């Protein structure tokens, strides 16, 4: 192996650069400017504030979810935990029941017929006005995901009735909740992707 500056990157046997110390990167899913299926009356585009409004009758139901297909980048460190989170506009002390559904699978594997669900916790303290808030959802353990371009399907809900039973009760926020962007933090260990098209 050839060592480069500060020994943080080495040249692997396959000719690919390898990071000795992994770093984090974002996979981003903006919520505006795309044609996504929304249920009239429950989810609506907010073109003035560049996001999607979830009203206070939104449900844990496919018709009331925004959907994202996440393909992990070639630089993803196999089997490392990923960290999904939502950026949203908080204008009240009460927190919406933000919830994600997800399923993980690799190319050549069966697509799961069931979904896992996770709620989150907020990063910033709220005092007044409208702030940009982050809700960190429960990290997703990726044990066994050890090939390129694995897929994670996500659904973003506002579970106002606590159908999931993951919250303390019904959604305490009256009115709309504005979701701005959904993204996933992941660890990367190859700064240039993979040396081969389907193998790392």
N, C-alpha and C positions, 0 to 999 in steps of 0.2 A: 504494500500500500504506500502511496505517496502522501506525505503529510503536508498540509497547507498552513497558512498563517494561523497562529495560536492553536493548532491541532484540532480545531472545531470541525473541520471538513477533511475527509479522506477520500481517496480514489479506490473504489471497490474493484474486485477481480473482474467484474463484468463491464468495467469502464464507467460506471455511474458514480457521481459524487454522493457521498454519504455524510450526513451530519452526525457527529459524535454526541452533541448536545441538541436534543430536539427543541423546536420552537412551536408556537401556536399560530394559527392562521384562521381566518373567517371563511365560511361558505355562506354567501349572502342571498336572501330571497326578498327583494323589495315587494311591497304590497300594492304599489300603485303603478299604472301604466301598462298593465298586463290584462289579458282577457281571462279572468278567473270566474268560475261559477259562483254566484252569490244568490242567496234566497231573498227575494223581494220582501222588505219589511224587517228582516232580521240582520242582514249584512248589507251594507251599502258603501259604495265608493265615496270618499270624502275628498273631492278634487281640490277644495280650498286648502285643506290641511295635509294633503298628500298621504292618505292612509285609507284604512277600511274601518268604518264604524260598526261595532257589534252592539245591537240594542239589548235592552234588559229583558227581552224574551227569547234570546238566543239559547239554543239547546245543544246537548250532546247528541247530535244527529248529523248524518252526512250532508244533509241539505244546508246546515248552518255552519259548515267548516270551510276554511281555506285550506287548500291542498298543495303540498310541495313534494317533489321527487328530488332527493339529494343523492347525487352520485359522488362518492368519495374520490378525491383527487389522487393521482398516482403518487404524490408526495406523502400521502397519509401513512403514518406509522402503524403498521399492522397490529391489531388487537388492543390499541390504546383507546381509552375512554374518550367519548365525545361529549360536548357540553352545549345543548341547545338553549337558546334564549330568545326572548321577545323584547323589542324596543317599542314602547307605547307612550302615549301622552296621558299623564296622570294629573287630574285637576281636582281631586277630592281625596280625603283621607281613606275612604272606603276602597278596598281593592277588589277588582272583578275576579271571578273564578276562572282565570286563564288555565287552560288545560291543553295538553298535546296528546294525540294518539300517534303511535309509531310502530313500524315493523322493519326489521333488518334482514337482508338476505344477499347472498353472493351470486355471481353469474354461474349458471349451471346447477344451482340449488333450487329446491321448491320454494315458491312464493308462499309465505305464511298465510294461513287463513284467518288468523286472529291478530288482534292489536294489543299492545301494551299502552298504558296511560300514565302520565306524570303531571303533577302540578308543580308550581314553582314558588320561589321566594324573591322578594324585591331587593334590589341592591341599594338604592338611594333612599334616604329618609325624606319624608314629605312634610312640608310645613304650610305652604300656601301657593296660590297661583297655579300655573300649568307647567309641569316639569317633564323632561324626557326621562322616563323610567325604564329600567331593565328588569325583567322577570327571568331569573335563572331557573330552568326546569331541572328536575332530577337528572344527574348525569347518566348517560347510557353506556353500560359496560359492553364492550365489543369482543369479548372472548371468542376465539374461533374464527374471527374475520381476518383472514390472512391471505387474501388474493386481491388483485387490483379491481378498482371500479365497483366495489360493493354498493348496493342501493339501500337507502333509508327512505321509506315513505312516511310523510308527516301529515297530520291533520291538526289544525289549530281551532280550538273551540273556546267559547265562553259558556261554561257549564252553570247557567244561572239557577237551575233547580237542584244542583248537586246530585245529578243522576249517577255520577261516578262514585259518589260517597267518599271522595278523597278530601273534601273540604269540611270545615266545621259546620256548615249549613248552607242555605241558599245565598246566592250572590248578594252582598250588601249594597252594591252601587246602583242607584237609581239613574236611568238614562244611558246614553251611549258611552262606549269605551272605544277609543281610537287606537287601533294597532298600526304601527308604522313600518316595522321591518322584522323579519324572523331570520335568525342566522345560527350557525353551528360553529363553535370553536373546536378545532381538531389539532392534534400534534402531527408535525411533519418531520421526516427524517432524511428526505432526499430533496435538496433544493431545486433540482432539475427534473423532477418527476421520476420516470423509470427509464432505464437504459434500453429495455426492450418493450415492444408494444403491449404485450399481455403478461409480462413477467417482471418482477422486481427482485 
